[in-house]
Amino acid sequence: MSTQSALLKVMSDAARKAARGLNRDFGEVAELQVSKKGAADFVSAADLKAEQTLFEALSKARPGYGFLGEERGMIEGTDKTHTWIVDPLDGTTNFLHAIPHFAINIALQRDGVVVAAVTYNPAANELYWAEKGKGCFVNDRRLRVSARNRLEESVLATGIPFMGHGHHAQFLKELHQISQKVAGVRRFGAAALDLAFVAAGRFDGYWERDLKPWDLAAGLLLVSEAGGKVTDADGGLESLTNGSICAASQDIHPQLLERLRAAA
């Protein structure tokens, strides 16, 4: 058993509070599936509502911290050393189509470094959490990345660029280089959970480009605290600024990076 710090408890409570609203809304979306109109507007309203819940809960617990959210952008705080990085609903398209695979993402950045992370998957009631230097957990179970060391035996996750976003041609080259060398490639549609699944050893690795800081911030810490290696897709440490990621176990990471470079 592991006990959360006061900071992690604040983050977990905020995530669970926002999840209560999202779970109710998810039930409504499942009902709306049969109608063509309304679902998309309904989901963006659910997204905004969840972010408002998170903003209020986190601001109350830690007044003065900055807040970078998907919906409201950057809100400067009086405390310049701390910033929350929040995605109230990662996996919006899944949510819209009543697919129960979405997450709430909360990371805390201190002096530019992510020091605490929570990724909550309400549909599975899995709360992933980590604090710098203290390991990674799901609910009360300690996590470690996968022990597989051969790319050929690995299952990897990725994201496919969608309409008007990202570089399809580059992605297809990468997929071609990687898919013929691995046991499988999965595309589940929520970057936060792809990273959480790498931390949990379910996926052996994950790569993607054109992501936002709130997609990545929590997962970067989850994977590294579970013993994995995280870089951007070029092997550097600029994931939060350039929006690309390559995350895997220590053994698989260099092999995955090599395939990405071969596609360049």
Beta strands, then each sheet from edge to edge (+ up, - down):
strand 1: 65-69
strand 2: 73-75
strand 3: 79-90
strand 4: 103-110
strand 5: 113-121
strand 6: 126-131
strand 7: 136-138
strand 8: 141-142
strand 9: 155-158
strand 10: 184-186
strand 11: 205-208
strand 12: 229-231
strand 13: 245-248
sheet 1: 2+ 1- 3- 4+ 5- 6+ 7- 8+
sheet 2: 10+ 9+ 11+ 13- 12+
end
